Amino acid sequence: MVFDYMYSSHRKEYIALSFRYFVSPKHVYQLAHGKDAKSAKDQKILHELCEMGIIHHRKPRHQDTEE
């Protein structure tokens, strides 16, 4: 749903982080709920979500490479 973050108990935190990192609150919500980080900015957002206690540390997914 497009506005799922609006009904979250962490809505204020998502909005604050979105202003700090110039992304949408929806993007912050999606990162908090499992979306893969695709940039250094996304990693910083995930780190802050972890520090706030909203999420627990996640191991980054590694792409399988064939050599």
Secondary structure, DSSP 8 states (H G I E B T S, - for coil): -TTGGGGSTTHHHHHHHHHHHTS-HHHHHHHHTT----SHHHHHHHHHHHHTTSS------------
